[in-house]
Amino acid sequence: MNIRHLSIAEKLELAIETTEQALLEMLLLSPEMLVRRALLRNQNITSNIVNKLARDVTENVSFMAVKHNKCTIVRKFTEPVSKCVKCKLDERDLSCEKCPYK
Protein backbone atom coordinates (compact mmCIF):
# COMPACT_ATOMS: atom_id res chain seq x y z
CA MET A 1 0.00 0.00 0.00
CA ASN A 2 1.26 3.48 -0.87
CA ILE A 3 0.25 5.69 2.04
CA ARG A 4 1.75 8.85 0.53
CA HIS A 5 -1.39 9.39 -1.55
CA LEU A 6 -3.83 9.04 1.36
CA SER A 7 -5.48 12.03 3.00
CA ILE A 8 -4.51 12.94 6.56
CA ALA A 9 -7.90 11.62 7.75
CA GLU A 10 -7.25 8.27 6.07
CA LYS A 11 -3.76 8.05 7.57
CA LEU A 12 -5.11 8.84 11.04
CA GLU A 13 -7.76 6.15 10.73
CA LEU A 14 -5.14 3.60 9.59
CA ALA A 15 -2.76 4.62 12.37
CA ILE A 16 -5.39 3.91 15.00
CA GLU A 17 -7.18 0.91 13.50
CA THR A 18 -4.75 -1.20 11.42
CA THR A 19 -3.55 -4.57 12.64
CA GLU A 20 -0.83 -4.83 9.97
CA GLN A 21 2.64 -4.34 11.45
CA ALA A 22 4.08 -3.36 8.05
CA LEU A 23 1.57 -0.50 7.84
CA LEU A 24 2.37 0.59 11.38
CA GLU A 25 6.07 0.72 10.46
CA MET A 26 5.28 2.82 7.36
CA LEU A 27 3.10 5.22 9.35
CA LEU A 28 5.91 5.57 11.89
CA LEU A 29 7.87 7.37 9.15
CA SER A 30 5.05 9.82 8.40
CA PRO A 31 6.07 13.49 8.29
CA GLU A 32 2.74 14.37 9.95
CA MET A 33 3.09 14.62 13.73
CA LEU A 34 -0.59 13.78 14.25
CA VAL A 35 -0.19 10.48 12.38
CA ARG A 36 2.81 9.44 14.47
CA ARG A 37 0.99 10.44 17.65
CA ALA A 38 -2.17 8.59 16.57
CA LEU A 39 -0.14 5.36 16.37
CA LEU A 40 0.01 5.45 20.16
CA ARG A 41 -3.77 4.82 20.24
CA ASN A 42 -3.41 1.59 18.27
CA GLN A 43 -3.86 -1.52 20.44
CA ASN A 44 -1.61 -3.52 18.09
CA ILE A 45 1.43 -1.26 18.44
CA THR A 46 4.63 -2.96 19.61
CA SER A 47 6.97 -1.71 22.31
CA ASN A 48 9.61 -1.32 19.58
CA ILE A 49 7.42 1.24 17.76
CA VAL A 50 6.49 2.96 21.03
CA ASN A 51 10.17 3.25 21.94
CA LYS A 52 10.96 4.78 18.54
CA LEU A 53 8.18 7.30 19.10
CA ALA A 54 9.61 8.06 22.55
CA ARG A 55 12.69 9.38 20.74
CA ASP A 56 10.64 11.45 18.26
CA VAL A 57 11.93 15.02 17.86
CA THR A 58 8.40 16.38 18.23
CA GLU A 59 7.58 16.65 21.92
CA ASN A 60 3.85 16.19 21.21
CA VAL A 61 4.70 12.65 20.07
CA SER A 62 7.57 11.70 22.37
CA PHE A 63 5.83 12.87 25.57
CA MET A 64 2.78 10.68 24.90
CA ALA A 65 5.00 7.75 23.88
CA VAL A 66 6.96 7.87 27.14
CA LYS A 67 3.63 7.74 29.01
CA HIS A 68 2.49 4.67 27.00
CA ASN A 69 2.30 1.39 28.95
CA LYS A 70 4.50 -0.40 26.36
CA CYS A 71 7.32 2.16 26.56
CA THR A 72 10.61 1.05 28.11
CA ILE A 73 12.42 4.37 27.50
CA VAL A 74 12.95 6.79 30.38
CA ARG A 75 13.04 10.38 29.26
CA LYS A 76 12.70 13.69 31.10
CA PHE A 77 10.85 16.69 29.69
CA THR A 78 11.44 20.31 30.57
CA GLU A 79 8.75 21.57 32.92
CA PRO A 80 6.25 23.01 32.53
CA VAL A 81 5.03 20.81 29.69
CA SER A 82 2.54 22.72 27.55
CA LYS A 83 -1.15 21.83 27.33
CA CYS A 84 -0.65 21.03 23.62
CA VAL A 85 1.94 18.39 24.43
CA LYS A 86 -0.27 16.83 27.13
CA CYS A 87 -3.42 16.98 24.97
CA LYS A 88 -5.40 13.75 25.10
CA LEU A 89 -7.92 14.55 22.36
CA ASP A 90 -8.29 11.99 19.58
CA GLU A 91 -6.17 13.10 16.61
CA ARG A 92 -9.04 12.31 14.22
CA ASP A 93 -11.12 15.07 15.82
CA LEU A 94 -8.30 17.44 16.68
CA SER A 95 -8.26 20.99 15.39
CA CYS A 96 -5.34 22.82 16.98
CA GLU A 97 -6.47 26.08 15.40
CA LYS A 98 -9.78 25.83 17.30
CA CYS A 99 -8.29 24.52 20.53
CA PRO A 100 -10.41 25.42 23.57
CA TYR A 101 -7.38 25.06 25.87
CA LYS A 102 -5.16 27.76 24.36
LUMVEXGU-933480 format. One line per field, with one value per residue: x negated, y, z of N, C-alpha, C, O, CB in turn; residue number from 1. Coordinates in steps of 0.05 Angstrom, whole numbers, plus 5000, padded with zeros to 4 digits. Glycine has a CB too. Example, Ala and Ser with C-alpha at 12.3 -4.5 7.8 and 13.67 -1.06 7.14 Angstrom:
2
n.X <- (4736|4743)
n.Y <- (4886|4955)
n.Z <- (5156|5142)
ca.X <- (4754|4727)
ca.Y <- (4910|4979)
ca.Z <- (5156|5143)
c.X <- (4736|4742)
c.Y <- (4934|5001)
c.Z <- (5156|5157)
o.X <- (4715|4732)
o.Y <- (4934|5023)
o.Z <- (5169|5161)
cb.X <- (4774|4718)
cb.Y <- (4911|4988)
cb.Z <- (5181|5114)
seq <- (1|2)
# end
This chain:
102
n.X <- (4983|4989|4980|4971|5006|5053|5104|5098|5137|5149|5099|5096|5138|5121|5074|5094|5128|5107|5084|5040|4972|4932|4956|4961|4906|4894|4926|4902|4860|4883|4888|4924|4940|4987|5003|4962|4968|5020|5012|5000|5048|5064|5081|5051|4998|4928|4878|4829|4841|4866|4823|4790|4821|4818|4770|4778|4770|4809|4841|4895|4906|4866|4872|4923|4912|4874|4906|4937|4960|4929|4879|4809|4771|4737|4747|4736|4774|4774|4800|4849|4892|4926|4997|5013|4977|4990|5041|5099|5137|5170|5135|5161|5204|5182|5169|5124|5122|5171|5170|5195|5166|5125)
n.Y <- (4976|5044|5096|5149|5176|5180|5215|5260|5247|5194|5170|5178|5146|5095|5092|5087|5043|4998|4931|4911|4902|4919|4964|4996|5006|5035|5081|5101|5129|5174|5243|5274|5298|5287|5238|5203|5209|5189|5135|5116|5105|5058|4992|4949|4963|4956|4949|4963|5000|5039|5055|5077|5121|5148|5172|5211|5273|5311|5339|5333|5282|5248|5256|5234|5182|5164|5161|5118|5051|5010|5029|5029|5065|5115|5182|5251|5311|5381|5422|5474|5427|5439|5450|5433|5393|5355|5343|5303|5293|5258|5248|5245|5279|5327|5395|5440|5494|5511|5502|5494|5500|5536)
n.Z <- (5000|4983|5023|5017|4984|5010|5046|5103|5141|5127|5137|5192|5210|5194|5225|5276|5273|5243|5238|5216|5218|5183|5159|5204|5214|5168|5175|5219|5198|5178|5158|5184|5246|5275|5255|5271|5326|5333|5325|5375|5398|5378|5390|5373|5370|5377|5429|5409|5368|5399|5431|5392|5379|5427|5423|5386|5352|5358|5411|5423|5406|5428|5484|5496|5480|5517|5562|5549|5562|5540|5534|5544|5550|5587|5597|5607|5610|5598|5647|5653|5620|5560|5549|5499|5487|5526|5510|5504|5467|5414|5355|5307|5311|5324|5323|5323|5313|5331|5384|5449|5495|5492)
ca.X <- (5000|4975|4995|4965|5028|5077|5110|5090|5158|5145|5075|5102|5155|5103|5055|5108|5144|5095|5071|5017|4947|4918|4969|4953|4879|4894|4938|4882|4843|4899|4879|4945|4938|5012|5004|4944|4980|5043|5003|5000|5075|5068|5077|5032|4971|4907|4861|4808|4852|4870|4797|4781|4836|4808|4746|4787|4761|4832|4848|4923|4906|4849|4883|4944|4900|4861|4927|4950|4954|4910|4854|4788|4752|4741|4739|4746|4783|4771|4825|4875|4899|4949|5023|5013|4961|5005|5068|5108|5158|5166|5123|5181|5222|5166|5165|5107|5129|5196|5166|5208|5148|5103)
ca.Y <- (5000|5070|5114|5177|5188|5181|5241|5259|5232|5165|5161|5177|5123|5072|5092|5078|5018|4976|4909|4903|4913|4933|4990|5012|5014|5056|5104|5111|5147|5196|5270|5287|5292|5276|5210|5189|5209|5172|5107|5109|5096|5032|4970|4930|4975|4941|4966|4974|5025|5059|5065|5096|5146|5161|5188|5229|5300|5328|5333|5324|5253|5234|5257|5214|5155|5157|5155|5093|5028|4992|5043|5021|5087|5136|5208|5274|5334|5406|5431|5460|5416|5454|5437|5421|5368|5337|5340|5275|5291|5240|5262|5246|5301|5349|5420|5456|5522|5517|5490|5508|5501|5555)
ca.Z <- (5000|4983|5041|5011|4969|5027|5060|5131|5155|5121|5151|5221|5215|5192|5247|5300|5270|5228|5253|5199|5229|5161|5157|5228|5209|5147|5187|5238|5183|5168|5166|5199|5275|5285|5248|5289|5353|5331|5327|5403|5405|5365|5409|5362|5369|5392|5446|5392|5355|5421|5439|5371|5382|5451|5415|5365|5357|5365|5438|5424|5401|5447|5511|5498|5478|5543|5580|5540|5579|5527|5531|5562|5550|5608|5585|5622|5594|5611|5658|5651|5594|5551|5547|5472|5489|5543|5499|5502|5447|5392|5332|5284|5316|5334|5308|5340|5308|5346|5411|5471|5517|5487)
c.X <- (4982|4990|4990|4988|5054|5080|5101|5111|5155|5121|5081|5119|5138|5085|5068|5120|5129|5083|5045|4991|4932|4930|4961|4924|4877|4905|4919|4864|4858|4888|4899|4944|4964|5014|4986|4956|5004|5036|5004|5027|5081|5062|5057|5003|4952|4891|4837|4817|4855|4843|4785|4795|4828|4783|4753|4778|4784|4842|4877|4925|4890|4860|4905|4933|4887|4882|4942|4941|4934|4882|4834|4766|4758|4730|4752|4754|4781|4799|4826|4880|4925|4974|5025|4999|4976|5033|5076|5131|5151|5157|5143|5200|5208|5164|5150|5114|5154|5194|5179|5189|5125|5108)
c.Y <- (5025|5090|5143|5191|5189|5208|5238|5243|5202|5154|5159|5152|5097|5070|5081|5050|4994|4955|4900|4918|4928|4961|5008|5023|5037|5082|5117|5132|5172|5223|5285|5279|5279|5246|5193|5187|5190|5142|5098|5100|5068|5009|4949|4940|4959|4960|4977|5000|5047|5072|5083|5122|5162|5178|5208|5257|5319|5320|5323|5294|5239|5234|5236|5185|5146|5150|5129|5069|5008|5005|5034|5042|5107|5162|5230|5296|5359|5415|5462|5450|5430|5437|5422|5394|5347|5330|5310|5272|5272|5256|5264|5270|5327|5372|5439|5486|5530|5506|5507|5513|5521|5580)
c.Z <- (5000|4999|5034|4997|4985|5040|5089|5147|5151|5136|5181|5227|5213|5216|5273|5297|5258|5247|5239|5209|5207|5157|5180|5224|5188|5159|5207|5224|5172|5177|5183|5228|5285|5278|5266|5318|5354|5334|5356|5413|5394|5385|5399|5360|5387|5409|5430|5378|5376|5429|5418|5373|5407|5445|5393|5372|5365|5392|5441|5420|5424|5476|5515|5496|5504|5564|5573|5557|5566|5524|5552|5563|5573|5596|5602|5603|5611|5621|5655|5622|5585|5549|5520|5473|5504|5532|5495|5482|5425|5367|5309|5287|5324|5314|5325|5337|5324|5375|5433|5495|5514|5503)
o.X <- (4963|5011|5005|4991|5074|5060|5096|5104|5159|5121|5072|5114|5142|5081|5056|5121|5138|5074|5031|4989|4919|4915|4956|4918|4861|4894|4921|4854|4846|4879|4893|4948|4962|5025|4994|4954|5009|5052|5008|5029|5102|5040|5047|4986|4959|4891|4827|4801|4849|4841|4771|4783|4830|4777|4735|4779|4780|4851|4884|4944|4900|4856|4904|4943|4890|4876|4957|4918|4923|4864|4841|4745|4781|4708|4775|4741|4786|4818|4805|4872|4944|4973|5037|5009|4976|5047|5060|5142|5127|5170|5141|5211|5221|5159|5162|5112|5157|5214|5174|5196|5108|5092)
o.Y <- (5026|5100|5160|5215|5198|5223|5215|5229|5187|5132|5140|5139|5080|5048|5068|5036|4972|4961|4882|4942|4949|4980|5032|5046|5055|5104|5141|5150|5188|5227|5305|5255|5261|5230|5172|5167|5177|5126|5074|5090|5056|5008|4933|4926|4950|4984|4999|5019|5070|5096|5103|5143|5186|5197|5221|5265|5340|5297|5308|5281|5221|5215|5221|5167|5123|5134|5118|5067|4991|4993|5031|5038|5113|5163|5228|5299|5358|5417|5475|5464|5431|5412|5401|5374|5323|5314|5295|5250|5271|5276|5283|5279|5347|5368|5454|5502|5554|5502|5531|5527|5524|5599)
o.Z <- (5015|4990|5044|4999|4975|5044|5099|5166|5170|5146|5194|5247|5230|5227|5289|5317|5262|5269|5249|5209|5213|5152|5177|5231|5191|5154|5212|5237|5157|5200|5195|5234|5302|5294|5276|5331|5374|5344|5362|5435|5401|5396|5415|5349|5408|5405|5436|5377|5371|5433|5424|5369|5408|5460|5383|5396|5376|5397|5459|5430|5436|5490|5535|5509|5512|5581|5590|5565|5581|5513|5576|5576|5577|5586|5610|5582|5635|5606|5655|5603|5601|5548|5518|5462|5498|5544|5484|5480|5417|5360|5293|5267|5330|5290|5341|5356|5331|5387|5435|5514|5532|5502)
cb.X <- (5019|4971|4987|4941|5032|5075|5140|5087|5186|5142|5052|5117|5178|5086|5045|5130|5167|5073|5091|5022|4930|4920|4999|4954|4861|4912|4965|4865|4830|4928|4873|4973|4933|5036|4995|4916|4989|5059|4974|4990|5096|5051|5104|5042|4972|4889|4850|4800|4878|4884|4778|4786|4866|4801|4724|4818|4747|4854|4844|4939|4894|4821|4895|4966|4879|4844|4948|4944|4979|4920|4858|4776|4752|4726|4748|4724|4812|4759|4827|4898|4902|4943|5046|5000|4934|5008|5071|5116|5165|5192|5098|5196|5242|5138|5193|5077|5135|5220|5136|5233|5136|5101)
cb.Y <- (5000|5079|5109|5178|5173|5159|5248|5287|5242|5160|5181|5202|5122|5074|5121|5098|5024|4986|4885|4910|4891|4917|4987|4994|4990|5048|5097|5088|5132|5194|5286|5281|5318|5291|5206|5203|5238|5176|5105|5132|5116|5029|4956|4922|5005|4925|4950|4953|5019|5046|5042|5083|5140|5141|5169|5228|5311|5325|5358|5338|5247|5246|5285|5218|5155|5181|5178|5088|5013|4984|5074|4994|5102|5128|5210|5284|5329|5427|5423|5479|5385|5467|5456|5439|5373|5348|5355|5264|5319|5224|5248|5220|5294|5339|5432|5452|5526|5504|5488|5493|5474|5563)
cb.Z <- (5024|4953|5069|4993|4944|5049|5059|5143|5145|5091|5147|5229|5193|5166|5253|5307|5253|5210|5256|5170|5241|5135|5155|5253|5200|5123|5200|5249|5160|5178|5141|5187|5290|5273|5218|5290|5361|5305|5317|5420|5394|5340|5414|5335|5378|5373|5470|5370|5341|5445|5444|5343|5383|5473|5405|5361|5333|5343|5455|5402|5374|5447|5517|5476|5455|5553|5581|5510|5586|5500|5534|5554|5522|5634|5555|5642|5584|5593|5688|5659|5595|5524|5549|5452|5502|5570|5473|5529|5436|5385|5323|5283|5338|5340|5298|5333|5278|5332|5416|5481|5522|5458)
seq <- (1|2|3|4|5|6|7|8|9|10|11|12|13|14|15|16|17|18|19|20|21|22|23|24|25|26|27|28|29|30|31|32|33|34|35|36|37|38|39|40|41|42|43|44|45|46|47|48|49|50|51|52|53|54|55|56|57|58|59|60|61|62|63|64|65|66|67|68|69|70|71|72|73|74|75|76|77|78|79|80|81|82|83|84|85|86|87|88|89|90|91|92|93|94|95|96|97|98|99|100|101|102)
# end
